[in-house]
């Protein structure tokens, strides 16, 4: 029998991810997935690369073209839904502003890591390491797992999928798995159940297409 990550664990992990800067869950992982080089720049189209990444991992609603941000936000927890063009607007500005010291970026389409990029990224951790287990829970929330899956398997998969180096792991990540008791389930979480926890995206209709606003008996 297969196992899936439970809604209880997804909810707990999203709460633990709230202090993490969105760069680490978005552009950083997109760069890692794409194999951004260290010490020199190569050609990457940032908006395309990050949009593709967000589409794969940050679109919990099939009916909304934008994305969901489980990370730190200055807009408040009720405004976590991002517009479809977020990668080419807000997130690129954050990356080339706040995190530019970690990057080699001589032109719009050239990107690379500075040799000391891990040290520079560590300055933005704010004393709290990124919880690798909770990051994996979010990224793999819809994945089918073997029946004997362990929380540590989620961490191992995350570190492997994104080629997290030993230096990055020591400086940036907490690799201890801290699951809730009912962290695994026998069936996948449906979109409706997930959105009940996250909140619905802009313009979403109530489930079923309508909501009863007033009932009057005569």
One Martini backbone bead per residue (centre of mass of N, CA, C, O) as a GRO file, in nm:
protein
  218
    1UNK     BB    1   0.096   0.036   0.022
    2UNK     BB    2   0.061   0.357  -0.010
    3UNK     BB    3   0.195   0.683   0.064
    4UNK     BB    4   0.112   1.003   0.217
    5UNK     BB    5   0.093   1.322   0.285
    6UNK     BB    6  -0.057   1.486   0.524
    7UNK     BB    7  -0.246   1.752   0.621
    8UNK     BB    8  -0.115   1.786   0.898
    9UNK     BB    9   0.176   1.814   0.786
   10UNK     BB   10   0.139   2.043   0.589
   11UNK     BB   11   0.041   2.250   0.794
   12UNK     BB   12   0.292   2.240   0.979
   13UNK     BB   13   0.506   2.309   0.759
   14UNK     BB   14   0.398   2.583   0.669
   15UNK     BB   15   0.444   2.714   0.945
   16UNK     BB   16   0.762   2.661   0.946
   17UNK     BB   17   0.809   2.835   0.669
   18UNK     BB   18   0.739   3.138   0.733
   19UNK     BB   19   1.046   3.249   0.806
   20UNK     BB   20   1.125   3.200   0.521
   21UNK     BB   21   1.273   3.301   0.255
   22UNK     BB   22   1.159   3.280  -0.070
   23UNK     BB   23   1.427   3.239  -0.219
   24UNK     BB   24   1.494   2.946  -0.104
   25UNK     BB   25   1.223   2.813  -0.241
   26UNK     BB   26   1.290   2.929  -0.533
   27UNK     BB   27   1.551   3.042  -0.678
   28UNK     BB   28   1.752   2.857  -0.543
   29UNK     BB   29   1.621   2.586  -0.640
   30UNK     BB   30   1.624   2.656  -0.938
   31UNK     BB   31   1.928   2.684  -0.962
   32UNK     BB   32   1.995   2.398  -0.861
   33UNK     BB   33   1.832   2.242  -1.077
   34UNK     BB   34   2.001   2.391  -1.320
   35UNK     BB   35   2.312   2.426  -1.246
   36UNK     BB   36   2.455   2.659  -1.126
   37UNK     BB   37   2.745   2.805  -1.142
   38UNK     BB   38   3.075   2.836  -1.003
   39UNK     BB   39   3.262   3.140  -1.084
   40UNK     BB   40   3.046   3.163  -1.320
   41UNK     BB   41   2.864   3.245  -1.606
   42UNK     BB   42   2.541   3.175  -1.749
   43UNK     BB   43   2.268   3.109  -1.943
   44UNK     BB   44   1.960   3.258  -1.817
   45UNK     BB   45   1.607   3.262  -1.791
   46UNK     BB   46   1.461   3.356  -1.520
   47UNK     BB   47   1.152   3.362  -1.568
   48UNK     BB   48   1.132   3.079  -1.691
   49UNK     BB   49   1.269   2.909  -1.474
   50UNK     BB   50   1.089   2.996  -1.227
   51UNK     BB   51   0.812   2.942  -1.347
   52UNK     BB   52   0.852   2.640  -1.390
   53UNK     BB   53   0.905   2.579  -1.094
   54UNK     BB   54   0.640   2.691  -0.974
   55UNK     BB   55   0.451   2.510  -1.141
   56UNK     BB   56   0.555   2.238  -1.005
   57UNK     BB   57   0.525   2.348  -0.670
   58UNK     BB   58   0.320   2.639  -0.651
   59UNK     BB   59   0.028   2.492  -0.766
   60UNK     BB   60  -0.251   2.402  -0.584
   61UNK     BB   61  -0.430   2.540  -0.811
   62UNK     BB   62  -0.576   2.462  -1.116
   63UNK     BB   63  -0.749   2.749  -1.150
   64UNK     BB   64  -0.474   2.902  -1.089
   65UNK     BB   65  -0.205   3.075  -1.247
   66UNK     BB   66  -0.068   3.106  -0.996
   67UNK     BB   67   0.078   3.127  -0.664
   68UNK     BB   68   0.216   2.990  -0.359
   69UNK     BB   69   0.326   3.138  -0.041
   70UNK     BB   70   0.481   2.987   0.252
   71UNK     BB   71   0.643   3.234   0.320
   72UNK     BB   72   0.763   3.513   0.376
   73UNK     BB   73   0.562   3.817   0.442
   74UNK     BB   74   0.452   4.166   0.419
   75UNK     BB   75   0.123   4.113   0.356
   76UNK     BB   76   0.034   3.871   0.491
   77UNK     BB   77  -0.129   3.558   0.528
   78UNK     BB   78  -0.382   3.656   0.324
   79UNK     BB   79  -0.137   3.720   0.079
   80UNK     BB   80  -0.003   3.442  -0.081
   81UNK     BB   81  -0.094   3.504  -0.358
   82UNK     BB   82   0.043   3.487  -0.683
   83UNK     BB   83   0.121   3.601  -0.969
   84UNK     BB   84   0.215   3.481  -1.277
   85UNK     BB   85   0.455   3.727  -1.292
   86UNK     BB   86   0.644   3.704  -1.039
   87UNK     BB   87   0.925   3.616  -1.148
   88UNK     BB   88   0.960   3.893  -1.338
   89UNK     BB   89   0.925   4.077  -1.086
   90UNK     BB   90   0.951   4.042  -0.768
   91UNK     BB   91   1.170   3.807  -0.762
   92UNK     BB   92   1.392   3.942  -0.929
   93UNK     BB   93   1.433   4.184  -0.744
   94UNK     BB   94   1.520   4.026  -0.496
   95UNK     BB   95   1.762   3.878  -0.622
   96UNK     BB   96   1.912   4.152  -0.736
   97UNK     BB   97   1.919   4.271  -0.445
   98UNK     BB   98   1.947   4.101  -0.174
   99UNK     BB   99   2.135   3.853  -0.345
  100UNK     BB  100   2.378   3.969  -0.522
  101UNK     BB  101   2.641   3.882  -0.355
  102UNK     BB  102   2.596   3.564  -0.453
  103UNK     BB  103   2.622   3.678  -0.751
  104UNK     BB  104   2.661   3.639  -1.102
  105UNK     BB  105   2.545   3.945  -1.303
  106UNK     BB  106   2.628   4.098  -1.598
  107UNK     BB  107   2.339   4.016  -1.715
  108UNK     BB  108   2.019   3.933  -1.774
  109UNK     BB  109   2.134   3.623  -1.893
  110UNK     BB  110   2.348   3.610  -1.649
  111UNK     BB  111   2.448   3.333  -1.427
  112UNK     BB  112   2.598   3.297  -1.092
  113UNK     BB  113   2.817   3.189  -0.848
  114UNK     BB  114   2.986   3.280  -0.604
  115UNK     BB  115   3.239   3.144  -0.425
  116UNK     BB  116   3.085   3.286  -0.149
  117UNK     BB  117   2.768   3.222  -0.144
  118UNK     BB  118   2.708   3.078   0.125
  119UNK     BB  119   2.788   3.308   0.312
  120UNK     BB  120   2.582   3.511   0.196
  121UNK     BB  121   2.324   3.344   0.249
  122UNK     BB  122   2.364   3.316   0.562
  123UNK     BB  123   2.282   3.623   0.623
  124UNK     BB  124   1.953   3.533   0.560
  125UNK     BB  125   1.860   3.333   0.801
  126UNK     BB  126   1.814   3.458   1.094
  127UNK     BB  127   1.904   3.198   1.290
  128UNK     BB  128   1.723   3.006   1.092
  129UNK     BB  129   1.703   2.721   0.963
  130UNK     BB  130   1.616   2.530   0.703
  131UNK     BB  131   1.358   2.301   0.680
  132UNK     BB  132   1.390   2.021   0.498
  133UNK     BB  133   1.136   1.858   0.560
  134UNK     BB  134   0.926   2.087   0.505
  135UNK     BB  135   1.011   2.138   0.219
  136UNK     BB  136   0.947   1.850   0.119
  137UNK     BB  137   0.651   1.846   0.189
  138UNK     BB  138   0.568   2.066  -0.008
  139UNK     BB  139   0.693   1.953  -0.277
  140UNK     BB  140   0.570   1.635  -0.199
  141UNK     BB  141   0.250   1.640  -0.130
  142UNK     BB  142   0.161   1.442  -0.401
  143UNK     BB  143   0.324   1.204  -0.345
  144UNK     BB  144   0.422   0.873  -0.388
  145UNK     BB  145   0.486   0.628  -0.136
  146UNK     BB  146   0.609   0.402   0.035
  147UNK     BB  147   0.498   0.228   0.308
  148UNK     BB  148   0.807   0.260   0.452
  149UNK     BB  149   0.821   0.546   0.495
  150UNK     BB  150   1.032   0.811   0.605
  151UNK     BB  151   1.116   1.120   0.701
  152UNK     BB  152   1.416   1.094   0.601
  153UNK     BB  153   1.337   1.049   0.300
  154UNK     BB  154   1.254   1.339   0.242
  155UNK     BB  155   1.528   1.464   0.291
  156UNK     BB  156   1.697   1.297   0.092
  157UNK     BB  157   1.540   1.380  -0.160
  158UNK     BB  158   1.588   1.681  -0.144
  159UNK     BB  159   1.903   1.685  -0.145
  160UNK     BB  160   1.921   1.533  -0.419
  161UNK     BB  161   1.739   1.696  -0.621
  162UNK     BB  162   1.924   1.977  -0.534
  163UNK     BB  163   2.224   1.939  -0.482
  164UNK     BB  164   2.312   1.954  -0.187
  165UNK     BB  165   2.568   2.055  -0.025
  166UNK     BB  166   2.756   2.035   0.250
  167UNK     BB  167   2.781   2.340   0.289
  168UNK     BB  168   2.483   2.408   0.264
  169UNK     BB  169   2.377   2.224   0.486
  170UNK     BB  170   2.535   2.351   0.726
  171UNK     BB  171   2.448   2.666   0.673
  172UNK     BB  172   2.111   2.633   0.588
  173UNK     BB  173   2.025   2.345   0.721
  174UNK     BB  174   1.772   2.148   0.870
  175UNK     BB  175   1.775   1.779   0.887
  176UNK     BB  176   1.561   1.743   1.089
  177UNK     BB  177   1.295   1.536   1.156
  178UNK     BB  178   0.953   1.683   1.244
  179UNK     BB  179   0.692   1.511   1.289
  180UNK     BB  180   0.391   1.430   1.307
  181UNK     BB  181   0.216   1.165   1.396
  182UNK     BB  182   0.019   1.203   1.124
  183UNK     BB  183   0.212   1.229   0.849
  184UNK     BB  184   0.072   0.979   0.722
  185UNK     BB  185  -0.118   0.846   0.440
  186UNK     BB  186  -0.341   0.651   0.225
  187UNK     BB  187  -0.415   0.933   0.092
  188UNK     BB  188  -0.445   1.193  -0.092
  189UNK     BB  189  -0.460   1.525  -0.108
  190UNK     BB  190  -0.689   1.736  -0.185
  191UNK     BB  191  -0.752   2.039  -0.307
  192UNK     BB  192  -0.984   2.116  -0.118
  193UNK     BB  193  -0.836   2.055   0.148
  194UNK     BB  194  -0.591   2.236   0.103
  195UNK     BB  195  -0.756   2.508   0.065
  196UNK     BB  196  -0.878   2.508   0.348
  197UNK     BB  197  -0.591   2.578   0.469
  198UNK     BB  198  -0.472   2.811   0.275
  199UNK     BB  199  -0.674   2.921   0.090
  200UNK     BB  200  -0.818   3.096  -0.157
  201UNK     BB  201  -0.794   3.222  -0.447
  202UNK     BB  202  -0.839   3.460  -0.654
  203UNK     BB  203  -1.173   3.424  -0.772
  204UNK     BB  204  -1.282   3.198  -0.618
  205UNK     BB  205  -1.513   2.963  -0.588
  206UNK     BB  206  -1.712   2.806  -0.425
  207UNK     BB  207  -1.789   2.507  -0.357
  208UNK     BB  208  -2.004   2.442  -0.635
  209UNK     BB  209  -2.029   2.779  -0.717
  210UNK     BB  210  -2.190   2.831  -0.439
  211UNK     BB  211  -2.353   3.032  -0.178
  212UNK     BB  212  -2.529   3.053   0.110
  213UNK     BB  213  -2.647   3.366   0.246
  214UNK     BB  214  -2.980   3.318   0.275
  215UNK     BB  215  -3.235   3.215   0.514
  216UNK     BB  216  -3.597   3.224   0.481
  217UNK     BB  217  -3.879   3.193   0.680
  218UNK     BB  218  -4.266   3.164   0.631
   0.00000   0.00000   0.00000
